[in-house]
Amino acid sequence: MKISIVIPNYNGQVLLSQNLPQVIKESQGAQIIVVDDASTDDSLAILKKKFPQVKTIVKEKNTGFSSTVNLGVKNAKGELVVLLNSD
């Protein structure tokens, strides 16, 4: 069974740096998607530099949690989708 993990993010560079390594370690073989909701911090730079294996979807306008999660689910390839908060 293929699993996709969708993580919405808004200005969560610290939380991503702290928590994403463990998510990657514990979810070998899963698709991991971070949907960035127009962050103004260095979230995107951290994702690109430290976590190139994570699919990153970038929204140009902050539209909130539900639309961010829905975009991630829409792009998920897994049969099972797990939603995680960055914290």
Secondary structure, DSSP 4 states (H G I P E B T S, - for coil): --EEEEEEESS-HHHHHHHHHHHHHHTTT-EEEEEEES-SSSHHHHHHHH-TTSEEEEESS---HHHHHHHHHHH--SSEEEE----
